[in-house]
Amino acid sequence: MTSDEQPDVQAGLDPLGDIVLTVRGDGNGNTPDYELPPAVTLDEASRVLGIDPADGLALAKIDGYPVPVIDVSPEGYRVGTAHLIKHAGLDRVREALRVQG
């Protein structure tokens, strides 16, 4: 896929019935298909963004995290994968969160 081509991103279900973002690259290229979760834990998001997870938690508590977070107490915080892609780029998010399709 060239830098000006956009991947095809759709919602789908994984084999366990969980919703995933299905990303398909250029059909002529050798980029494999992969799936990304619609949201990730704050720790996972922090790693993608290069933030120490403890610092990420502190930032989320004061509304200072670099992307929007969802408070799902008592479980903690979640971050939408789309926000991570906008902030860090698809390639970085894909490498950190990739699940083979």
PyMOL commands that set and color helices and strands:
alter all, ss='L'
color gray80, all
select helices_A, chain A and resi 42-49+53-61+81-88+90-97
alter helices_A, ss='H'
color red, helices_A
select strands_A, chain A and resi 8-13+19-24+34-36+39-41+70-71+77-80+99-100
alter strands_A, ss='S'
color yellow, strands_A
deselect
rebuild
show_as cartoon
